Amino acid sequence: MPICALCGRDVPTLTEHHLVPRSRGKKGQELPTVMICSPCHRQLHVLFTNEELARDFNTLEKLRENEAVRRFVKWIRKQHPESYVRVRR
């Protein structure tokens, strides 16, 4: 099974997260990405605007340093990898 780059869980599928959102990149510019599970991906977009992601959280390390992300990762690691997880604002 693939492993989420953010929470470290073995999950059935991963999604590609653009560390700098495509809406903030320049046309034709290759943007850095990481492969993360769907719950982590949805949670990041609930927690942060595209502007915040581009400016303040454009690396995996910066995301991991955020307290809200740390709390979510601590919680999600306890969840079954195949269960649907609702994210909250």
C-alpha positions in Angstrom: 0.0 0.0 0.0 1.2 3.6 -0.7 2.2 5.7 2.3 0.9 9.2 2.9 3.7 11.8 3.0 1.9 13.8 5.7 0.4 11.3 8.1 2.5 8.3 7.3 -0.4 5.9 7.0 -0.5 3.0 4.6 -3.6 3.8 2.5 -5.2 2.4 -0.6 -4.7 5.5 -2.8 -3.0 8.8 -2.6 -3.7 12.2 -4.2 -1.3 14.8 -5.5 -1.1 17.9 -3.4 0.5 21.0 -5.0 2.6 22.6 -2.3 2.2 25.9 -4.2 -1.4 25.8 -5.5 -1.8 25.8 -9.3 -3.7 29.1 -9.1 -0.7 30.7 -7.5 1.9 29.4 -9.9 3.1 31.0 -13.1 1.9 29.6 -16.4 4.1 26.7 -17.6 5.9 26.6 -14.2 6.5 23.1 -12.7 5.1 23.2 -9.2 6.3 21.0 -6.3 3.9 18.3 -5.2 3.6 15.6 -2.6 1.5 12.5 -2.5 -0.9 12.4 0.4 -4.1 10.6 1.4 -7.5 12.1 0.7 -8.4 13.0 4.3 -5.1 14.9 4.7 -5.5 16.6 1.4 -9.1 17.7 2.2 -8.0 18.9 5.7 -5.2 21.1 4.3 -7.7 22.9 2.0 -10.1 23.3 4.8 -7.5 24.8 7.1 -5.7 27.1 4.7 -6.5 29.3 1.7 -4.5 28.9 -1.5 -2.8 32.2 -0.6 -1.7 30.8 2.8 -0.6 27.5 1.3 1.6 29.3 -1.3 3.0 31.9 1.1 3.3 30.1 4.5 2.9 26.3 3.9 4.7 25.5 0.7 6.9 22.7 2.0 6.0 19.4 3.8 8.1 20.6 6.8 6.2 23.9 7.2 2.9 22.0 7.1 4.1 19.6 9.7 5.1 22.5 12.0 1.6 23.9 12.1 -0.3 23.0 15.3 -3.7 22.4 13.6 -2.0 20.0 11.1 -0.1 18.2 13.9 -3.4 17.7 15.8 -5.1 16.4 12.7 -2.2 14.0 11.9 -2.2 12.7 15.5 -5.9 12.0 15.2 -5.9 10.6 11.6 -3.2 8.1 12.4 -5.7 6.3 14.7 -8.3 6.0 11.9 -8.7 2.9 9.7 -7.0 3.7 6.4 -10.0 2.6 4.3 -12.7 4.5 6.2 -14.2 7.7 4.9 -13.2 10.6 7.2 -15.1 13.8 7.3 -13.1 17.0 7.8 -14.3 20.0 9.6 -13.7 23.7 9.3 
